[in-house]
Amino acid sequence: MSEDAQISDEEALWVDLSLYAIDPLGFVLWAFPWGVKDAELEKFDGPDDWQREVLIEIGDGLKKGYIDVQEAIRIAIASGHGIGKSGLVAWIILWAISTYEHTKGVVTANTENQLKTKTWAEVAKWHNIWIAKTLFKITATALFRVGHEKTWRIDMTPWSEANTESFAGLHNRGKRVLLIYDEASAIPDMIWEVSEGALTDKDTEIIWCCFGNPTRNTGRFKECFNRFRHRWQTKQIDSRTAKMTNKAQLDQWIEDYGEDSDFCRVRVKGQFPRAGSRQLIPEDVVSSCRKEKLDNQIEAWIDMPVVIGADPARFGDDKSVVVVRQGRIVHEVRRFRGISTQEFASRIAAIKSKYAAVQILVDGVGVGGGVVDRLRALGHEVLEVTAGGSAEDKVRFYNKRAEMWWRMSEWLASGADIPDSDEMETDLCGIEYSYTSKEQVQLEKKEDMKKRGLASPDDGDALALTFAERVVAVVEQSFEPDWEN
C-alpha cells in the first residue's frame, strides 16, 4: 500500500471518529469487533443494557449543550460486583479522547493498586482491540495522541492529599475535559472538592463520571445520590440484572448473609449500607430524628432540665458552636466564626439566661479554657469537659469523648428531635470508631477526619457535650422557649 493510501485511510478514520463526537453508544458499537468470528468479542453483541443507558445519557447531555455548553455532565453509578463497570470506564475514555481533538482528562481510583491493576489494565485491554489504536499510544500512566503528547492526553493519576495539583489544574477551555473516578466511594472529599475547579471552564465539554461499590454511608459519593442529587444523573445497578455476573455466587451471598444485609446491599444490590462498617451513627437514624417534631409533645421535654453544650473553635476553618438540649429535643444550635473567647462566653451566658439552663458544659481543652474562665468570672457555674480525659466507664470507653458520643448515639437511636440541618447530619454521621487492644470504643481523631476530607464535627461535638454528665434534676419552674426569638 502506498504512503498516499495510508494517509487516506488515516484521514478516513478521523472522519469516522468525528461522527461519534456526541454519540458514545454508536462509537462503542462501531469501534470494537463485536460478534466478529474468531475475534475476542465473538460471543458478544455489544454493551449490557445498563451500560447502553449510561452511554446514551452522556450523548443526550452533550446534545443538550451542543449549542451552548453551560453545565458539566455528571454521572454517578453505584453498583454491586461484577457488572462490567471497568469496561464501561475504558469505552468512555477511548471515546472521549478520540472523538474530540485535544481532549484532556484524569482518571483516578480509590487506591493506586486498583488504578494500575484494574482500571488502567482494562483501558489497555480495550485499546488493543480498538479500531483507532494506531492513532493513540497508551503507557503505564497515560493515553495520548501520537505527536500531541502535551495537549491531547488522559492521565492515570493516583490521588494524593499532599499533592492535588493534577486535579486542581484540569482545565481545557473551549475543548473537552474528562474526569473519571473508579471506586469513588473511598476517594476523599478533599479530592472531590479540588476537582470541582475543573468545572469552571466556560464553553467547555466537561464530563465527570464516578463509579463504585457503595461501601461508605458518608462522603461525596453518597452525597451524589442525596444532598447533591439535583446535580448528578445517578443509577444504582443490582448485580443480578447484569448479563456478565456470576449469578450462582450472588445467590450464595444472599443465602449466607440475607438479601437485606449491608453485605448484600453493597455487593449485590448496589445500595448504600444502612451504616458504614465503622460509622458510629447511621444516617437513617439521623434522618428520622430530623423529621421528628416534639415541640407539641410537651411531656417529652417540659419537665427535663435544659443543658448547654459549647464547643469553642480551635482552628481557622472550624466554628464555635452552642447547642441547647432539653430531654429529647434540641431547642437551638448557634454557630459563630471568628469570635473571641470572651465574646463567645458572653453569648453562652445570654443563651443560658434565655433558656434558664441548669448546666453549661464546655470543652475546656485549648482555647476552651479561656471560655470557661470567663464564664466563671461572670458568675456562672461551668462544667469543664476534657474530651481526652478518662471516661466514667473506663472498661467500655477509651476516653470521655468516646463515651459522650456513644451516649448521644443511643439517645438519637431511641428517638429525638434535632434540627433539620444538613450540617448537623454531616457532623453526626461522618465520625467513625474502632476498638483498642483492650476492646474499648475509640473515636477517630479530627485530624484523621480531615484527611478523609471531612470538616471538624463541631455541631456533633457541641451536642455530645450535653451528654458528658448525666443531669437528672427536675426543673421546678419549667421553661417554655420563646419560638419567636
C-alpha positions in Angstrom: 0.0 0.0 0.0 1.4 3.5 -0.9 2.1 6.2 1.6 -0.7 8.3 0.0 -3.1 5.4 0.6 -2.1 5.1 4.2 -2.7 8.8 4.7 -6.0 8.5 3.0 -7.0 5.6 5.4 -6.0 7.6 8.4 -7.9 10.7 7.3 -11.0 8.5 6.7 -10.6 7.1 10.2 -10.6 10.6 11.6 -13.7 11.4 9.7 -15.4 8.3 11.0 -14.4 9.2 14.6 -15.7 12.7 14.3 -19.2 11.3 13.5 -19.4 9.9 17.1 -18.4 13.1 18.9 -21.8 13.2 20.7 -22.7 9.5 20.3 -20.8 7.4 22.8 -23.0 4.3 22.3 -22.7 4.5 18.5 -18.9 4.8 19.0 -18.7 1.7 21.2 -20.8 -0.4 18.8 -18.6 0.7 15.8 -15.1 0.8 17.4 -14.8 -2.8 18.6 -15.2 -6.1 16.8 -18.5 -7.2 18.4 -19.6 -10.6 17.1 -16.7 -11.0 14.7 -15.8 -14.6 14.1 -12.6 -15.7 15.9 -12.3 -12.3 17.5 -12.1 -11.6 21.2 -15.7 -10.4 21.2 -17.1 -13.1 19.0 -19.7 -14.1 21.6 -20.9 -10.6 22.4 -23.2 -8.3 20.6 -22.4 -5.1 22.4 -22.7 -3.4 25.8 -25.1 -4.6 28.5 -28.4 -2.7 28.9 -27.3 -0.6 31.8 -24.0 0.3 30.0 -26.0 1.4 27.0 -28.2 3.6 29.2 -25.2 5.4 30.6 -23.6 6.0 27.2 -26.9 7.3 25.9 -27.2 9.7 28.9 -23.7 11.1 28.1 -24.7 11.6 24.5 -28.0 13.2 25.4 -26.2 15.6 27.8 -23.8 16.6 25.0 -26.7 17.2 22.6 -28.4 19.5 25.0 -25.3 21.6 25.5 -24.1 21.3 21.9 -25.0 24.9 21.0 -24.4 26.5 24.4 -22.3 24.5 26.9 -23.2 25.7 30.4 -23.1 22.8 32.8 -21.0 19.7 33.3 -22.4 16.3 32.6 -22.1 14.4 35.9 -22.9 10.8 36.2 -22.6 8.6 39.3 -23.1 4.8 39.2 -23.3 2.8 42.4 -23.3 -1.0 41.8 -22.8 -4.4 43.1 -19.9 -6.6 42.0 -19.0 -7.9 38.5 -21.3 -5.8 36.4 -18.7 -4.6 33.9 -18.1 -1.0 35.1 -14.4 -1.2 34.2 -15.2 -2.0 30.6 -17.6 1.0 30.5 -14.8 3.2 32.0 -12.5 2.1 29.2 -15.0 2.8 26.5 -15.7 6.3 27.8 -12.0 7.1 27.9 -11.3 5.9 24.4 -14.4 7.6 23.0 -13.7 10.9 24.8 -10.1 11.2 23.6 -10.6 10.1 20.0 -13.8 12.0 19.0 -12.8 15.5 20.1 -9.4 16.9 19.3 -7.1 18.0 22.1 -9.2 16.4 24.8 -7.7 16.3 28.3 -8.6 14.1 31.2 -7.7 12.5 34.5 -8.6 9.0 35.7 -8.2 8.1 39.4 -9.4 5.4 41.8 -9.6 4.6 45.5 -6.1 3.1 45.6 -3.1 3.2 43.3 -3.2 -0.6 43.1 -6.9 -0.5 41.9 -6.0 2.1 39.4 -3.0 0.3 37.9 -4.1 -3.3 38.0 -7.8 -3.0 37.2 -8.9 0.4 35.9 -5.9 1.1 33.6 -5.3 -2.5 32.8 -8.9 -2.6 31.4 -8.2 0.5 29.3 -5.1 -1.2 27.8 -7.1 -4.3 27.0 -9.8 -2.4 25.1 -7.1 -0.2 23.4 -5.6 -3.4 22.0 -8.7 -4.3 20.0 -9.8 -0.7 19.3 -10.1 0.4 15.7 -8.1 3.6 16.3 -5.3 2.1 18.4 -2.6 3.3 16.0 -3.6 6.9 16.5 -3.2 6.9 20.3 -0.4 5.5 22.4 -1.0 4.0 25.9 1.7 3.9 28.5 1.7 2.8 32.1 0.4 6.2 33.2 -1.1 8.0 30.2 -3.1 7.7 26.9 -2.2 10.3 24.3 -2.4 11.3 20.6 0.8 10.4 18.9 2.6 13.7 18.2 0.5 15.7 20.6 1.6 14.3 23.9 1.3 17.5 25.9 -2.1 18.8 24.7 -4.1 15.7 23.8 -4.0 13.2 26.7 -5.7 11.4 29.5 -3.6 10.7 32.6 -3.9 7.8 35.0 -3.3 9.7 38.3 -3.3 8.2 41.9 -4.9 10.8 44.2 -2.8 12.3 46.9 -3.9 14.6 49.7 -0.4 16.1 49.8 -0.5 16.9 46.0 -3.8 17.8 44.4 -2.3 19.7 41.5 -3.3 17.1 38.9 -6.9 17.6 39.8 -6.8 21.4 40.5 -5.1 22.0 37.2 -7.5 20.1 35.0 -8.6 22.9 32.6 -9.1 22.8 28.8 -11.2 25.8 27.9 -13.2 25.6 24.8 -12.5 21.9 24.3 -13.3 18.7 26.2 -12.4 17.6 29.8 -13.0 14.1 31.1 -12.7 13.2 34.8 -13.2 9.6 35.8 -13.4 8.3 39.4 -13.3 4.5 39.9 -14.3 3.0 43.3 -15.4 6.6 44.1 -16.9 5.8 47.5 -13.4 5.7 49.0 -11.9 8.8 47.3 -11.6 11.5 50.0 -13.9 14.6 49.9 -10.8 16.8 49.6 -10.1 15.4 46.1 -13.8 15.9 45.1 -13.7 19.5 46.2 -10.4 20.2 44.3 -11.9 18.5 41.2 -14.8 21.0 41.2 -12.3 23.5 39.9 -12.3 21.8 36.6 -16.0 22.6 36.2 -15.4 26.4 35.9 -14.1 26.5 32.3 -16.6 28.3 30.1 -17.8 26.9 26.7 -16.2 23.5 27.5 -17.5 20.0 27.3 -17.0 18.7 30.8 -17.8 15.0 31.6 -17.4 13.7 35.1 -18.2 10.1 35.7 -18.0 8.3 39.1 -18.3 4.6 39.5 -18.1 2.3 42.5 -19.5 -0.1 45.0 -21.3 2.0 47.6 -19.2 0.9 50.5 -19.4 4.1 52.6 -22.5 5.6 54.0 -20.9 9.1 54.2 -18.8 11.2 51.8 -19.2 12.9 48.5 -20.0 9.7 46.5 -23.0 9.1 48.8 -24.0 12.8 48.5 -24.2 12.4 44.7 -27.3 10.3 45.5 -28.7 12.5 48.2 -27.6 16.1 49.0 -26.3 16.8 45.5 -28.7 14.5 43.5 -30.1 17.5 41.7 -26.6 17.9 40.1 -26.0 14.3 39.2 -27.5 11.7 37.0 -27.4 8.6 39.2 -28.0 4.9 38.8 -27.9 2.0 41.3 -27.2 -1.2 39.5 -28.2 -4.6 41.0 -25.6 -7.2 40.0 -28.4 -9.7 39.4 -29.7 -7.6 36.5 -26.3 -7.5 34.7 -25.5 -10.1 32.0 -21.9 -10.9 32.9 -22.2 -11.5 36.7 -21.9 -14.9 38.4 -25.5 -15.5 39.4 -24.6 -18.6 41.5 -22.2 -16.6 43.6 -24.7 -13.8 44.1 -27.3 -16.3 45.2 -24.9 -17.8 47.6 -24.2 -14.4 49.2 -27.9 -13.8 49.6 -28.4 -17.2 51.2 -25.4 -16.7 53.6 -25.9 -13.1 54.6 -29.6 -12.3 53.8 -30.8 -10.1 51.0 -31.3 -7.0 53.1 -27.9 -7.3 55.0 -25.5 -4.5 54.4 -23.1 -7.0 52.8 -25.7 -7.8 50.1 -26.9 -4.2 49.8 -23.4 -3.2 48.9 -22.0 -6.2 46.9 -25.2 -7.3 45.2 -27.9 -4.6 45.1 -25.7 -1.6 44.6 -27.3 0.2 47.6 -25.5 2.1 50.3 -25.2 0.3 53.7 -27.5 1.4 56.5 -24.4 2.1 58.5 -20.8 2.2 57.4 -18.6 -0.6 58.8 -17.1 1.8 61.3 -19.8 4.5 61.3 -20.9 5.3 64.8 -24.3 6.9 64.0 -26.3 5.6 61.0 -27.7 8.0 58.5 -31.2 6.6 58.7 -31.3 7.3 62.5 -30.3 11.0 62.0 -32.7 11.4 59.1 -35.5 10.1 61.3 -34.6 12.5 64.1 -34.5 15.4 61.6 -38.2 14.7 60.8 -39.3 14.1 64.4 -41.1 17.1 65.8 -41.7 17.0 69.6 -42.3 20.7 70.2 -46.0 20.0 70.6 -45.4 16.9 72.7 -44.7 18.8 75.9 -44.3 15.7 78.0 -41.2 14.7 76.1 -39.2 17.6 77.4 -41.0 20.1 79.6 -40.0 18.7 82.9 -36.5 18.0 81.9 -33.5 20.3 82.7 -32.1 22.5 80.0 -28.4 21.9 79.3 -26.0 23.7 77.1 -23.0 22.2 75.3 -20.4 24.6 74.0 -17.6 23.7 71.7 -15.1 26.5 71.1 -13.3 26.6 67.8 -9.6 25.7 67.7 -8.7 26.1 64.1 -9.4 28.8 61.4 -11.8 26.7 59.4 -13.7 25.5 62.5 -16.6 27.2 64.2 -17.6 27.7 67.8 -21.0 26.1 68.4 -23.6 26.2 71.2 -26.3 23.5 71.5 -29.3 23.8 73.8 -30.9 20.5 74.7 -33.9 19.7 76.9 -34.7 16.0 77.3 -35.4 14.6 73.8 -35.4 17.9 72.0 -32.7 20.2 70.7 -34.1 23.8 71.0 -31.3 25.6 69.3 -28.0 25.4 67.6 -25.9 28.6 67.4 -22.7 28.8 65.3 -20.1 31.5 65.5 -17.0 32.1 63.4 -14.0 34.4 64.2 -15.3 35.0 67.7 -13.0 35.7 70.7 -13.2 33.6 73.8 -14.6 36.5 75.8 -17.3 37.2 73.3 -18.2 33.5 73.0 -18.5 33.3 76.8 -20.9 36.3 76.7 -23.0 34.6 74.0 -23.2 31.4 76.1 -24.3 33.4 79.1 -27.1 35.1 77.2 -28.3 31.8 75.8 -28.3 30.3 79.3 -30.4 33.2 80.5 -32.8 32.8 77.6 -33.5 29.2 78.3 -33.0 29.1 82.1 -30.4 26.4 81.6 -29.3 24.5 84.7 -25.9 23.3 83.3 -23.2 24.6 80.9 -20.7 22.0 79.6 -17.7 23.4 77.8 -14.9 21.6 76.1 -12.1 23.2 78.1 -9.1 21.9 76.1 -7.0 24.6 74.4 -8.9 27.9 73.8 -11.9 26.4 75.7 -10.0 27.1 79.0 -10.4 30.8 78.3 -14.1 30.4 77.7 -14.5 28.5 81.0 -12.6 31.1 82.9 -14.6 34.0 81.5 -17.9 32.3 82.3 -16.9 31.7 85.8 -15.7 35.3 86.2 -19.2 36.3 85.1 -20.6 34.2 87.9 -21.8 31.1 86.1 -21.3 27.5 87.1 -19.5 25.6 84.3 -18.6 22.0 84.0 -15.2 21.9 82.1 -15.1 18.8 80.0 -11.8 17.2 78.9 -12.7 15.2 75.8 -9.4 13.3 76.0 -9.7 12.6 79.7 -10.9 9.5 81.4 -14.4 8.1 80.8 -16.8 7.2 83.7 -17.0 3.7 82.2 -13.3 3.0 81.7 -13.9 -0.6 80.7 -16.0 0.3 77.7 -14.6 3.6 76.5 -11.1 4.8 75.7 -11.8 8.4 76.8 -14.5 10.9 77.6 -15.2 11.9 74.0 -16.0 8.3 73.0 -18.3 7.9 76.0 -20.3 11.0 75.4 -20.6 10.4 71.6 -21.8 6.9 72.4 -24.4 8.2 74.8 -25.6 10.6 72.2 -25.8 7.8 69.6 -28.1 5.8 71.9 -30.2 9.0 72.6 -30.6 9.5 68.8 -31.5 5.8 68.2 -34.3 5.9 70.8 -35.9 8.9 69.0 -35.1 12.6 69.3 -36.0 16.0 67.8 -33.0 17.6 66.2 -32.7 20.5 63.7 -33.4 19.7 60.1 -29.9 20.6 59.1 -27.5 19.1 56.6 -24.6 20.5 58.6 -25.7 18.7 61.7 -26.3 15.5 59.9 -22.9 15.5 58.2 -21.3 16.0 61.6 -23.2 13.3 63.3 -22.8 10.7 60.5 -19.3 11.4 59.5 -17.4 10.1 62.5 -16.1 6.6 62.6 -15.0 4.4 65.6 -12.8 1.4 66.3 -11.7 -0.7 69.3 -8.5 -0.5 71.2 -6.4 -3.6 72.2 -8.4 -3.5 75.4 -11.7 -3.6 73.5 -12.6 0.0 74.4 -14.6 2.1 72.0 -12.3 4.8 70.4 -13.4 7.6 68.0 -11.3 8.6 65.1 -9.3 11.7 65.6 -10.4 15.0 64.0 -7.1 15.1 62.1 -8.0 11.7 60.5 -11.4 13.0 59.6 -9.8 16.0 57.8 -7.6 13.6 55.9 -10.8 11.9 54.7 -11.9 15.3 53.5 -14.4 15.9 56.3 -14.6 19.0 58.4 -14.3 19.0 62.2 -17.7 17.8 63.6 -18.3 21.0 65.6 -22.1 20.6 65.7 -21.8 17.0 66.8 -19.2 17.8 69.4 -21.3 20.5 70.9 -24.4 18.2 71.1 -22.2 15.4 72.5 -21.1 17.7 75.3 -24.6 17.7 76.7 -24.1 14.0 77.4 -20.8 14.4 79.2 -22.6 14.2 82.6 -26.0 12.8 83.5 -28.4 15.6 84.5 -31.4 14.2 86.4 -32.6 17.3 88.3 -36.2 18.3 87.6 -36.8 21.9 86.8 -39.2 23.4 89.4 -40.4 26.2 87.1 -40.4 24.7 83.7 -39.2 26.7 80.8 -41.1 27.2 77.6 -38.9 28.6 74.8 -39.8 31.8 73.0 -40.2 30.4 69.5 -40.4 33.9 68.0 -37.0 34.9 69.3 
